[in-house]
Amino acid sequence: MVPLLLVLLLALVLFGAGFALKALWFVAVIVLAVWLLGFVMRSAGTDGSRGRWYRW
C-alpha cells in the first residue's frame, strides 16, 4: 500500500511541477511581449530623444 501511495504522490508532484513550469513559460512570454511593446512604443522626450519607458 505504501509503494502505491508513494507512486501516486510522485505522479501528483510531477504533474504539479509540469503545470507550474508551463504557467511560468506563459508568464515569461507575456512579460517579454509587454517589454517589447514598451521598447517600441516609448515616448520621445522634449529634446527629441527617446526616453526610457520604465522607471527603474
C-alpha positions as CSV (number, residue, x, y, z in Angstrom):
1,M,0.0,0.0,0.0
2,V,2.8,2.4,0.9
3,P,4.6,2.0,-2.5
4,L,1.3,2.7,-4.3
5,L,0.9,5.9,-2.3
6,L,4.4,6.9,-3.0
7,V,3.9,6.4,-6.7
8,L,0.7,8.4,-6.7
9,L,2.4,11.2,-4.7
10,L,5.3,11.3,-7.1
11,A,2.8,11.5,-10.0
12,L,1.0,14.3,-8.3
13,V,4.2,16.2,-7.7
14,L,5.4,15.8,-11.2
15,F,2.1,16.9,-12.6
16,G,2.0,19.9,-10.4
17,A,5.6,20.9,-11.4
18,G,4.8,20.4,-15.1
19,F,1.8,22.7,-14.8
20,A,3.7,25.3,-12.8
21,L,6.6,25.3,-15.4
22,K,4.1,25.7,-18.2
23,A,2.4,28.6,-16.4
24,L,5.8,30.2,-15.8
25,W,6.5,29.9,-19.6
26,F,3.3,31.7,-20.3
27,V,4.1,34.5,-17.8
28,A,7.6,34.9,-19.3
29,V,6.2,35.2,-22.8
30,I,3.7,37.8,-21.7
31,V,6.3,39.8,-19.9
32,L,8.6,39.7,-22.9
33,A,5.7,40.9,-25.2
34,V,5.0,43.8,-22.8
35,W,8.7,44.7,-22.6
36,L,9.0,44.7,-26.4
37,L,5.8,46.8,-26.8
38,G,7.1,49.3,-24.3
39,F,10.5,49.4,-26.0
40,V,8.9,50.1,-29.4
41,M,6.2,52.5,-28.2
42,R,8.3,54.6,-25.8
43,S,7.6,58.3,-26.0
44,A,10.1,60.9,-27.2
45,G,11.4,63.5,-24.8
46,T,11.2,67.3,-25.1
47,D,14.5,67.4,-26.9
48,G,13.5,64.7,-29.5
49,S,15.5,61.9,-27.9
50,R,13.8,58.6,-27.0
51,G,13.4,58.3,-23.3
52,R,13.2,55.2,-21.1
53,W,9.7,53.8,-20.8
54,Y,10.4,52.1,-17.4
55,R,11.0,53.8,-14.1
56,W,13.9,51.8,-12.5
